[in-house]
């Protein structure tokens, strides 16, 4: 955990980008509700998913950058024990981000109810996007492409979020019933598969390709 | 202490290391070889970073992968070092302490001790990105010796350093070398001469020589000649010009030659002479 804190500290200014986004998400949701006489909850749900999920990969990507691009990166693999795997770090970062999202959803709960289903759907989307970034970063040995891919995916789908694209991880409509979690189950399974594939690469391929 | 047995490593179809056998004890070893000879690959295999296709590496008779002692005793300075640019030197060392599983209560003392060994104690709160290239290399050595590492691998530690920093590096090695096995990979023969008792010469993935520096120098005995440039053509048999120099307006060649020549040979061949004898096949 101490290592993770130092890695986050190493991000300097970049550490605060997700905080800015989460605060911005709060303001945008408030503005959307005010502008629609507190009725357009579906639009709010879309805004929340785009802002919150879209920036979930920020910390993981910038931490992975040190492992993939920094001079002397192999040192990080020489000293670590077998159990200190990058996948665990990704999961920890997801947990840390989810804690921040909890705070944001406490605020949302004062604006509209219920938020629990939307919250679950959102943190599962975050997990999926982190798993995808982890997988792509190890596959391509690059962190820039996964970051661009993440934003392209999130924002492109946000433009067409109301369509029925099967590749969309986002949920549609008013988030007031457990039915919106149907997509989330598949997204969760996909996240698990991506983590597994990324882990296999980390264990078998990555160490021999430095 | 550390044994490399029949080690082979390939990248795809290209074989980079061919059945390497080496023995290491508590001494400073120089790993000499041209660029692309396989030095870095050998070191990466020895640190456990690369999986060899064949052979094994034993630490106190136990494979390094199964040896917790090896992980504890290991110190490594990669060819390029400069991660965590935004952290202070202390924080970077703290990070390495965590990786090396050094007890938190001992971290502070260990860091101070390691940094004072490389004369960087006054830079402890400066960010890595503000340090000079030489200081970053010294910081790299400090992290390698952190926690009193007993097995230290330094990959091209003097590459890109100015003469002052190189001299400082050699002093550092001579200060920390007691009770440790240190392997320094380099293609700069003077560095090996200045800090190592033992030398390993590697060429195209094969070990050409393992022994003391004196033994390597002896490989050039009666084979090195300092002659005028115009006499160079009179050398009988295979020859190799090691150095061209000017002495009092006259051009001289330092020539490596096989067989007895009609000129007086150099009585004190250098380590570089011995190394060139080996790699040029003049033995």
Interface residues (C-beta under 8 A of the other chain):
Chain A: X2 X3 X6 X7 X9 X10 X11 X12 X66 X70 X71 X72 X73 X74 X75 X76 X77 X78 X79 X80 X81 X84 X207 X208 X210
Chain B: X44 X47 X48 X49 X50 X51 X71 X74 X76 X78 X80 X81 X82 X83 X84 X85 X86 X87 X91 X94 X95 X96 X98 X99 X100 X101 X104 X140 X143
